[in-house]
Amino acid sequence: MNVDYTTTIKIDHGFEANSLRPVTTYSETIQNAKCANSHAHPRAQLISCDTGIMEVVTKNNIWIVNALQSTWIASNEEHQVYFPNNVKVVTAFIDESKLGNLPKDSFAFETSAFLKSLLEKITSFSNPSMYTEQQHRIVDVFLDELSNLKPSTTFLPTSQDQRIKLILDALMNDLSSKHTIDYYANQSFVSPRTLSRLFNKELGMSFGDWKMRLKLMEAVKQLGEKKSVKEIAFDLGYENVSSFIATFKKHFGKTPTNYLEK
């Protein structure tokens, strides 16, 4: 998952307190960029992309988000966002005064065509100092749609436990690894049984499930980078392409070739 991020971006919309301008937006096409620092702001944030793939990281989760998905970042949730390769990012910041009925937790979700159209329309307002009555009505519909968001399962839980964190870092830096839990238990000076309990307690899933989800999320990222299915399969350590396709389809309900098709 290592990328040379050559550009940093800083957007201050998240710190604005202004109920007369309840939603502010930002849109730009960027390449190999990331937010300047891990940060949090009072406004909640919807992060979407029209093209490319984003990586959104919070204290407890990592999401690889493609053009069919978005991420909801709750108010004051510390996060960092990475934009590998070419990404057209579209993001909206929602004022604290409008958060009463909106989600309190951060998550990724499948973006409906209607929500995407609303976001595009509000972005076209170009952040006026005060909304017109018509613009307020569109914003109200947008906020109503946000109140009904449902999380997707395309996320990777993380942990602050140092024993777990060292293993997760090792797995992310060696995506083709075939090492078993016994190997990593030995590296962490704990028994495989103890490590298995730690994974379930800290991450809510087994070592094998976390490792598989890591590979699948990296596969989604590489599909967004236009890599071939064969290249991705071998990058991720699969013995053959067919086993990779079968695993991918079982998890996502689509083959890798069809996954990013709208």
N, C-alpha and C positions, 0 to 999 in steps of 0.2 A: 504493500500500500504506500510505498515511499514515492513521493513526487517532489521535484525541485520547484518549489513555489517562489516565483521570481517577483511577484507583485503582492503588495498588501493594500487592503482597502479599509477605510474607516467611514462609517455612516453614523450620524448623530441623531437620526429621526427617533430612535427608540427612547430618547431622554426628554422629548418634548411633552409638556403637560398642557393640553389645550383641547377642551371639550368641544370647542367650535370647529375644530379640525380633527375629528375622531380617528380618521385613518389617513396615514401618509404612506407614500409608496416610493420605491426606488427600483429602477430597471437599468441594466447595463450588460453588454457582452464583454466578458473578461476571459483571460487565459492564464492558467497556472497561477491562480491567485488565492489568497486566504484573507480572513479578517486580521486586522493588525494584532489583536490580542484576544485571548479568551475574555469574554465580557458578559455583563448582564445589564438589563435596562428595565425601567418600570413598564413601558409598553410591551404587550405581547407581540409576537411576530409570526407572520405566515411567510415561509420561505419556499419559493417555487422556482422552477426553471423551465423555459420553453425548449431549450436544447441542452444537451450535455448531461453530466452527472455531477452531483454535489455530495460531499461528505459532511454530515452535521454531527458534532460531538458534544455531549453534555457529561455531567459528572458520572451518570450511571448508564448511559446508552450511546451507541453509535448508529447512525442511519446512513445508508448509501441511497440517495434519492435520485430517481431518473425523471424524465420529462412527463411521466404519467402520474407522478406522486408529488407531494409537498410535505413540509414539516411544520408543525405547530410548536412554537417555543413559548412556554408560559411566562407570565410577567416575572421578572427578577430571576429567571433561570440562567445560570452561567452556561455559556456555550461558545463554541468555536466552529467556523464554517470554512471548508476548503473547496476550491473550484478547480479541479484538475482539467487540463486541456481547455477546450473552448466551451464556455457555458454562458447562456443568456439567462441571467438571474432576474427574477421578478419577485419583489418582496413587499409586504405591507406591514405597517406598525399600527397597533390598535391602542388607543388611549385608555388609561386606567378607568376612566369614567364609563366605559362601554364593556368592561370585562365581567360584569355580574353574572351573565348567563353563558359565558364562554368557558372552554375547558381550562381546568386548573393544572393539568399535567401536560408535559411535552410528549409528542409522539409524531410518527410519520403516518400518512394516510393516502389513499387513492384519490386523486383530484378529479372531481366531476367536471364535465364540459361546461356546465352552468356556472360553477364556482370560478373556473378559469376565465370565462367570459366576463363575469362580474369584476374579477381582478384586473383584467385588461381594460375594462371601461373606467374603473376608478383610477388606474394608472394614467389614463388619457387626460384626467383632470389636471395633472401637473401640479399637485399640491397647492391649491389656492389658499390664500390667507383665511377665507371663510367659504363654506359650501353654500351653493344655492339650494332652494327647496327641493328641486328635482334631484340634485346630487345627494342630498341627505336621504331621499327615499331609496336611491340605489344603494347607498351605504347601509341603510337599515336592512335591506334584503341580503346584502353581503354578510352582515353580522348574524342574521338569522341562519344563514347557511353554515357559518362557522360554529354555531351553537350545536349543530347536529353532526359534527365530525366524528368518525369512528376510526380508532387506531388500526393500522395494518400490522402484520407480523414481521415486516421487513426491518428488523432492528437487531442490534448486537449488544446485549447487556455487558456492562463492565463492573469492576469492583475496585475499591480502595484498599482491600486486603493485599498486603505486599506479596504474600505467597502466590495469590491468584494473579495479581498484576504482572509479576515477572513471567508467568507462564503465558498469559494472554499476549504480552509483548513479543515473546519468543515465537508464538504461533503466527502472529501478524507479520513478523519479519521472515518467516519461512513458510510460505503458503503451500508449498509442495511437500511439507513434512509428513512422514509416515510413522513418526514416533508415537508410541502408545502412552496411555496415562501412567504406566509403570516407569517409563523413562523420565517423564516430567516430575513424578513423585520423588524419584531418586535425586533429581536436580534441586528439588525444594526441601530435601531432607525430611520428608513426611512419608507415611505409608500410602499406597494407592487407595486404600479404603478411606483414610482421612481426607485425601485430596478429592475423592469422589464426593464425600459429604460436603466439603467446602464449596465445590462447584454448584451443587444443588441448593445449598443454603444461600450463597452469595449471588448466584446468577439465575437461579430458578430453572436450571437445565443441566443435563449431564455433560461431561467432558466431550464425549463423542458428538452430541447434538450441537454444542457450541462451535466445535471445530468444523462441523459440516456447514453450519450457518455462516461462519466466516468465509468459507470457500464460495458459497452461493452468493454472498453479497459482493465478494470480489469479482465473481463471474458477471454479475449485473454491471458493475463498474467497467469491466473490460469490454462488455458488449456495447456500452455507451461510447467506448473509445474505438469502436469499429474493428475490434480484433476478431479473428475467425474462431468458430466454435472449437476447431481442432487445436488451435494455438492456446486457447483458454484452458481446455481440458488438460493439456500437458503441463501448462504453467501451474495448475493447481494440484498436480500430482496424481491425476487419474490414470489408471492403467490403459484405458482406451476411451475413445470418444463416446461410444454407446452407453457406457456406464455413467459418464458425466451427464449426458442428455436425459437418461432415465431418472437420475437423482434430481436434476433441475426441474423436470416436468412433474415429478411427485410433489415437490415443495411448492412450485409456483402455478401448477396447472397448465403450463404452456411450455413448449420447447424453447431453448435459447434463441432460435431463429425468429420465433413468433413473439417473444416476450415484449420487445420494445415497439412492436407494430401497433399503431393506434387503430 
